[in-house]
Amino acid sequence: MEVTELMIYKIKEKHRGNTKDILTDLRTVVNKIEGLKSIKSYSGCNDKDQLMDLVIWESIEAANNSKEQFHSDPDYERIAGYFDEMDYFNQFYAYL
């Protein structure tokens, strides 16, 4: 069953103004992860450096395994350095 992840986070102050390049770097790594169906990023209306990602995974197993795959990527440390701590994270099944 498909799973949607919702993440809300901020870009570190020293990297602000580079959102497009940062998201391009992030997507380069995330798009390699098995089980990814889609990812869409949003910028805050009142704070453009606050981002929200909606990520669709093929299954809860793929979603849960994505963290390990992301952390093992050679570019992980560099990319993680762009962001402050996550403000919100959760996984959801479609309610039908």
MODELLER restraints for C-alpha pairs under 7 A, 6 or more apart:
rsr = mdl.restraints
at = mdl.atoms
rsr.add(forms.Gaussian(group=physical.xy_distance, feature=features.Distance(at['CA:1:A'], at['CA:58:A']), mean=6.66, stdev=0.5))
rsr.add(forms.Gaussian(group=physical.xy_distance, feature=features.Distance(at['CA:1:A'], at['CA:59:A']), mean=5.16, stdev=0.5))
rsr.add(forms.Gaussian(group=physical.xy_distance, feature=features.Distance(at['CA:2:A'], at['CA:56:A']), mean=6.98, stdev=0.5))
rsr.add(forms.Gaussian(group=physical.xy_distance, feature=features.Distance(at['CA:2:A'], at['CA:57:A']), mean=5.78, stdev=0.5))
rsr.add(forms.Gaussian(group=physical.xy_distance, feature=features.Distance(at['CA:2:A'], at['CA:58:A']), mean=4.73, stdev=0.5))
rsr.add(forms.Gaussian(group=physical.xy_distance, feature=features.Distance(at['CA:2:A'], at['CA:59:A']), mean=4.75, stdev=0.5))
rsr.add(forms.Gaussian(group=physical.xy_distance, feature=features.Distance(at['CA:2:A'], at['CA:93:A']), mean=6.68, stdev=0.5))
rsr.add(forms.Gaussian(group=physical.xy_distance, feature=features.Distance(at['CA:3:A'], at['CA:56:A']), mean=5.78, stdev=0.5))
rsr.add(forms.Gaussian(group=physical.xy_distance, feature=features.Distance(at['CA:3:A'], at['CA:57:A']), mean=5.20, stdev=0.5))
rsr.add(forms.Gaussian(group=physical.xy_distance, feature=features.Distance(at['CA:3:A'], at['CA:58:A']), mean=6.50, stdev=0.5))
rsr.add(forms.Gaussian(group=physical.xy_distance, feature=features.Distance(at['CA:3:A'], at['CA:59:A']), mean=5.56, stdev=0.5))
rsr.add(forms.Gaussian(group=physical.xy_distance, feature=features.Distance(at['CA:3:A'], at['CA:60:A']), mean=5.79, stdev=0.5))
rsr.add(forms.Gaussian(group=physical.xy_distance, feature=features.Distance(at['CA:3:A'], at['CA:91:A']), mean=6.58, stdev=0.5))
rsr.add(forms.Gaussian(group=physical.xy_distance, feature=features.Distance(at['CA:3:A'], at['CA:92:A']), mean=5.63, stdev=0.5))
rsr.add(forms.Gaussian(group=physical.xy_distance, feature=features.Distance(at['CA:3:A'], at['CA:93:A']), mean=5.09, stdev=0.5))
rsr.add(forms.Gaussian(group=physical.xy_distance, feature=features.Distance(at['CA:4:A'], at['CA:54:A']), mean=6.68, stdev=0.5))
rsr.add(forms.Gaussian(group=physical.xy_distance, feature=features.Distance(at['CA:4:A'], at['CA:55:A']), mean=5.56, stdev=0.5))
rsr.add(forms.Gaussian(group=physical.xy_distance, feature=features.Distance(at['CA:4:A'], at['CA:56:A']), mean=4.55, stdev=0.5))
rsr.add(forms.Gaussian(group=physical.xy_distance, feature=features.Distance(at['CA:4:A'], at['CA:57:A']), mean=6.31, stdev=0.5))
rsr.add(forms.Gaussian(group=physical.xy_distance, feature=features.Distance(at['CA:4:A'], at['CA:91:A']), mean=5.66, stdev=0.5))
rsr.add(forms.Gaussian(group=physical.xy_distance, feature=features.Distance(at['CA:4:A'], at['CA:92:A']), mean=5.10, stdev=0.5))
rsr.add(forms.Gaussian(group=physical.xy_distance, feature=features.Distance(at['CA:4:A'], at['CA:93:A']), mean=6.40, stdev=0.5))
rsr.add(forms.Gaussian(group=physical.xy_distance, feature=features.Distance(at['CA:5:A'], at['CA:54:A']), mean=5.71, stdev=0.5))
rsr.add(forms.Gaussian(group=physical.xy_distance, feature=features.Distance(at['CA:5:A'], at['CA:55:A']), mean=5.04, stdev=0.5))
rsr.add(forms.Gaussian(group=physical.xy_distance, feature=features.Distance(at['CA:5:A'], at['CA:56:A']), mean=6.43, stdev=0.5))
rsr.add(forms.Gaussian(group=physical.xy_distance, feature=features.Distance(at['CA:5:A'], at['CA:90:A']), mean=5.74, stdev=0.5))
rsr.add(forms.Gaussian(group=physical.xy_distance, feature=features.Distance(at['CA:5:A'], at['CA:91:A']), mean=4.39, stdev=0.5))
rsr.add(forms.Gaussian(group=physical.xy_distance, feature=features.Distance(at['CA:5:A'], at['CA:92:A']), mean=6.22, stdev=0.5))
rsr.add(forms.Gaussian(group=physical.xy_distance, feature=features.Distance(at['CA:6:A'], at['CA:53:A']), mean=5.83, stdev=0.5))
rsr.add(forms.Gaussian(group=physical.xy_distance, feature=features.Distance(at['CA:6:A'], at['CA:54:A']), mean=4.98, stdev=0.5))
rsr.add(forms.Gaussian(group=physical.xy_distance, feature=features.Distance(at['CA:6:A'], at['CA:55:A']), mean=6.66, stdev=0.5))
rsr.add(forms.Gaussian(group=physical.xy_distance, feature=features.Distance(at['CA:6:A'], at['CA:89:A']), mean=5.59, stdev=0.5))
rsr.add(forms.Gaussian(group=physical.xy_distance, feature=features.Distance(at['CA:6:A'], at['CA:90:A']), mean=5.56, stdev=0.5))
rsr.add(forms.Gaussian(group=physical.xy_distance, feature=features.Distance(at['CA:6:A'], at['CA:91:A']), mean=6.45, stdev=0.5))
rsr.add(forms.Gaussian(group=physical.xy_distance, feature=features.Distance(at['CA:7:A'], at['CA:52:A']), mean=5.51, stdev=0.5))
rsr.add(forms.Gaussian(group=physical.xy_distance, feature=features.Distance(at['CA:7:A'], at['CA:53:A']), mean=5.22, stdev=0.5))
rsr.add(forms.Gaussian(group=physical.xy_distance, feature=features.Distance(at['CA:7:A'], at['CA:54:A']), mean=6.81, stdev=0.5))
rsr.add(forms.Gaussian(group=physical.xy_distance, feature=features.Distance(at['CA:7:A'], at['CA:88:A']), mean=5.46, stdev=0.5))
rsr.add(forms.Gaussian(group=physical.xy_distance, feature=features.Distance(at['CA:7:A'], at['CA:89:A']), mean=4.51, stdev=0.5))
rsr.add(forms.Gaussian(group=physical.xy_distance, feature=features.Distance(at['CA:7:A'], at['CA:90:A']), mean=6.88, stdev=0.5))
rsr.add(forms.Gaussian(group=physical.xy_distance, feature=features.Distance(at['CA:8:A'], at['CA:51:A']), mean=5.67, stdev=0.5))
rsr.add(forms.Gaussian(group=physical.xy_distance, feature=features.Distance(at['CA:8:A'], at['CA:52:A']), mean=4.41, stdev=0.5))
rsr.add(forms.Gaussian(group=physical.xy_distance, feature=features.Distance(at['CA:8:A'], at['CA:53:A']), mean=6.60, stdev=0.5))
rsr.add(forms.Gaussian(group=physical.xy_distance, feature=features.Distance(at['CA:8:A'], at['CA:86:A']), mean=6.11, stdev=0.5))
rsr.add(forms.Gaussian(group=physical.xy_distance, feature=features.Distance(at['CA:8:A'], at['CA:87:A']), mean=5.37, stdev=0.5))
rsr.add(forms.Gaussian(group=physical.xy_distance, feature=features.Distance(at['CA:8:A'], at['CA:88:A']), mean=4.98, stdev=0.5))
rsr.add(forms.Gaussian(group=physical.xy_distance, feature=features.Distance(at['CA:8:A'], at['CA:89:A']), mean=6.61, stdev=0.5))
rsr.add(forms.Gaussian(group=physical.xy_distance, feature=features.Distance(at['CA:9:A'], at['CA:50:A']), mean=5.76, stdev=0.5))
rsr.add(forms.Gaussian(group=physical.xy_distance, feature=features.Distance(at['CA:9:A'], at['CA:51:A']), mean=5.44, stdev=0.5))
rsr.add(forms.Gaussian(group=physical.xy_distance, feature=features.Distance(at['CA:9:A'], at['CA:52:A']), mean=6.55, stdev=0.5))
rsr.add(forms.Gaussian(group=physical.xy_distance, feature=features.Distance(at['CA:9:A'], at['CA:84:A']), mean=6.72, stdev=0.5))
rsr.add(forms.Gaussian(group=physical.xy_distance, feature=features.Distance(at['CA:9:A'], at['CA:85:A']), mean=6.55, stdev=0.5))
rsr.add(forms.Gaussian(group=physical.xy_distance, feature=features.Distance(at['CA:9:A'], at['CA:86:A']), mean=4.55, stdev=0.5))
rsr.add(forms.Gaussian(group=physical.xy_distance, feature=features.Distance(at['CA:9:A'], at['CA:87:A']), mean=5.15, stdev=0.5))
rsr.add(forms.Gaussian(group=physical.xy_distance, feature=features.Distance(at['CA:9:A'], at['CA:88:A']), mean=6.97, stdev=0.5))
rsr.add(forms.Gaussian(group=physical.xy_distance, feature=features.Distance(at['CA:10:A'], at['CA:49:A']), mean=5.63, stdev=0.5))
rsr.add(forms.Gaussian(group=physical.xy_distance, feature=features.Distance(at['CA:10:A'], at['CA:50:A']), mean=4.35, stdev=0.5))
rsr.add(forms.Gaussian(group=physical.xy_distance, feature=features.Distance(at['CA:10:A'], at['CA:51:A']), mean=5.89, stdev=0.5))
rsr.add(forms.Gaussian(group=physical.xy_distance, feature=features.Distance(at['CA:10:A'], at['CA:83:A']), mean=5.81, stdev=0.5))
rsr.add(forms.Gaussian(group=physical.xy_distance, feature=features.Distance(at['CA:10:A'], at['CA:84:A']), mean=5.47, stdev=0.5))
rsr.add(forms.Gaussian(group=physical.xy_distance, feature=features.Distance(at['CA:11:A'], at['CA:49:A']), mean=5.49, stdev=0.5))
rsr.add(forms.Gaussian(group=physical.xy_distance, feature=features.Distance(at['CA:11:A'], at['CA:50:A']), mean=6.59, stdev=0.5))
rsr.add(forms.Gaussian(group=physical.xy_distance, feature=features.Distance(at['CA:11:A'], at['CA:82:A']), mean=5.86, stdev=0.5))
rsr.add(forms.Gaussian(group=physical.xy_distance, feature=features.Distance(at['CA:11:A'], at['CA:83:A']), mean=4.43, stdev=0.5))
rsr.add(forms.Gaussian(group=physical.xy_distance, feature=features.Distance(at['CA:11:A'], at['CA:84:A']), mean=5.87, stdev=0.5))
rsr.add(forms.Gaussian(group=physical.xy_distance, feature=features.Distance(at['CA:12:A'], at['CA:82:A']), mean=5.76, stdev=0.5))
rsr.add(forms.Gaussian(group=physical.xy_distance, feature=features.Distance(at['CA:12:A'], at['CA:83:A']), mean=5.02, stdev=0.5))
rsr.add(forms.Gaussian(group=physical.xy_distance, feature=features.Distance(at['CA:12:A'], at['CA:84:A']), mean=5.26, stdev=0.5))
rsr.add(forms.Gaussian(group=physical.xy_distance, feature=features.Distance(at['CA:15:A'], at['CA:82:A']), mean=6.21, stdev=0.5))
rsr.add(forms.Gaussian(group=physical.xy_distance, feature=features.Distance(at['CA:16:A'], at['CA:49:A']), mean=6.50, stdev=0.5))
rsr.add(forms.Gaussian(group=physical.xy_distance, feature=features.Distance(at['CA:25:A'], at['CA:79:A']), mean=6.94, stdev=0.5))
rsr.add(forms.Gaussian(group=physical.xy_distance, feature=features.Distance(at['CA:26:A'], at['CA:79:A']), mean=6.37, stdev=0.5))
rsr.add(forms.Gaussian(group=physical.xy_distance, feature=features.Distance(at['CA:29:A'], at['CA:70:A']), mean=6.95, stdev=0.5))
rsr.add(forms.Gaussian(group=physical.xy_distance, feature=features.Distance(at['CA:30:A'], at['CA:70:A']), mean=6.80, stdev=0.5))
rsr.add(forms.Gaussian(group=physical.xy_distance, feature=features.Distance(at['CA:33:A'], at['CA:66:A']), mean=6.28, stdev=0.5))
rsr.add(forms.Gaussian(group=physical.xy_distance, feature=features.Distance(at['CA:33:A'], at['CA:69:A']), mean=6.43, stdev=0.5))
rsr.add(forms.Gaussian(group=physical.xy_distance, feature=features.Distance(at['CA:34:A'], at['CA:62:A']), mean=6.75, stdev=0.5))
rsr.add(forms.Gaussian(group=physical.xy_distance, feature=features.Distance(at['CA:35:A'], at['CA:57:A']), mean=5.55, stdev=0.5))
rsr.add(forms.Gaussian(group=physical.xy_distance, feature=features.Distance(at['CA:35:A'], at['CA:58:A']), mean=5.15, stdev=0.5))
rsr.add(forms.Gaussian(group=physical.xy_distance, feature=features.Distance(at['CA:35:A'], at['CA:62:A']), mean=5.15, stdev=0.5))
rsr.add(forms.Gaussian(group=physical.xy_distance, feature=features.Distance(at['CA:36:A'], at['CA:56:A']), mean=6.34, stdev=0.5))
rsr.add(forms.Gaussian(group=physical.xy_distance, feature=features.Distance(at['CA:36:A'], at['CA:57:A']), mean=4.76, stdev=0.5))
rsr.add(forms.Gaussian(group=physical.xy_distance, feature=features.Distance(at['CA:36:A'], at['CA:58:A']), mean=6.38, stdev=0.5))
rsr.add(forms.Gaussian(group=physical.xy_distance, feature=features.Distance(at['CA:37:A'], at['CA:56:A']), mean=5.30, stdev=0.5))
rsr.add(forms.Gaussian(group=physical.xy_distance, feature=features.Distance(at['CA:37:A'], at['CA:57:A']), mean=5.32, stdev=0.5))
rsr.add(forms.Gaussian(group=physical.xy_distance, feature=features.Distance(at['CA:37:A'], at['CA:58:A']), mean=6.26, stdev=0.5))
rsr.add(forms.Gaussian(group=physical.xy_distance, feature=features.Distance(at['CA:38:A'], at['CA:55:A']), mean=5.76, stdev=0.5))
rsr.add(forms.Gaussian(group=physical.xy_distance, feature=features.Distance(at['CA:38:A'], at['CA:56:A']), mean=5.14, stdev=0.5))
rsr.add(forms.Gaussian(group=physical.xy_distance, feature=features.Distance(at['CA:39:A'], at['CA:53:A']), mean=6.78, stdev=0.5))
rsr.add(forms.Gaussian(group=physical.xy_distance, feature=features.Distance(at['CA:39:A'], at['CA:54:A']), mean=5.72, stdev=0.5))
rsr.add(forms.Gaussian(group=physical.xy_distance, feature=features.Distance(at['CA:39:A'], at['CA:55:A']), mean=4.37, stdev=0.5))
rsr.add(forms.Gaussian(group=physical.xy_distance, feature=features.Distance(at['CA:39:A'], at['CA:56:A']), mean=6.34, stdev=0.5))
rsr.add(forms.Gaussian(group=physical.xy_distance, feature=features.Distance(at['CA:40:A'], at['CA:53:A']), mean=5.63, stdev=0.5))
rsr.add(forms.Gaussian(group=physical.xy_distance, feature=features.Distance(at['CA:40:A'], at['CA:54:A']), mean=5.33, stdev=0.5))
rsr.add(forms.Gaussian(group=physical.xy_distance, feature=features.Distance(at['CA:40:A'], at['CA:55:A']), mean=6.52, stdev=0.5))
rsr.add(forms.Gaussian(group=physical.xy_distance, feature=features.Distance(at['CA:41:A'], at['CA:51:A']), mean=6.73, stdev=0.5))
rsr.add(forms.Gaussian(group=physical.xy_distance, feature=features.Distance(at['CA:41:A'], at['CA:52:A']), mean=5.61, stdev=0.5))
rsr.add(forms.Gaussian(group=physical.xy_distance, feature=features.Distance(at['CA:41:A'], at['CA:53:A']), mean=4.38, stdev=0.5))
rsr.add(forms.Gaussian(group=physical.xy_distance, feature=features.Distance(at['CA:41:A'], at['CA:54:A']), mean=6.46, stdev=0.5))
rsr.add(forms.Gaussian(group=physical.xy_distance, feature=features.Distance(at['CA:42:A'], at['CA:51:A']), mean=5.55, stdev=0.5))
rsr.add(forms.Gaussian(group=physical.xy_distance, feature=features.Distance(at['CA:42:A'], at['CA:52:A']), mean=5.01, stdev=0.5))
rsr.add(forms.Gaussian(group=physical.xy_distance, feature=features.Distance(at['CA:42:A'], at['CA:53:A']), mean=6.26, stdev=0.5))
rsr.add(forms.Gaussian(group=physical.xy_distance, feature=features.Distance(at['CA:43:A'], at['CA:49:A']), mean=6.70, stdev=0.5))
rsr.add(forms.Gaussian(group=physical.xy_distance, feature=features.Distance(at['CA:43:A'], at['CA:50:A']), mean=5.94, stdev=0.5))
rsr.add(forms.Gaussian(group=physical.xy_distance, feature=features.Distance(at['CA:43:A'], at['CA:51:A']), mean=4.69, stdev=0.5))
rsr.add(forms.Gaussian(group=physical.xy_distance, feature=features.Distance(at['CA:43:A'], at['CA:52:A']), mean=6.45, stdev=0.5))
rsr.add(forms.Gaussian(group=physical.xy_distance, feature=features.Distance(at['CA:44:A'], at['CA:50:A']), mean=5.26, stdev=0.5))
rsr.add(forms.Gaussian(group=physical.xy_distance, feature=features.Distance(at['CA:44:A'], at['CA:51:A']), mean=5.99, stdev=0.5))
rsr.add(forms.Gaussian(group=physical.xy_distance, feature=features.Distance(at['CA:57:A'], at['CA:63:A']), mean=5.65, stdev=0.5))
rsr.add(forms.Gaussian(group=physical.xy_distance, feature=features.Distance(at['CA:70:A'], at['CA:76:A']), mean=6.51, stdev=0.5))
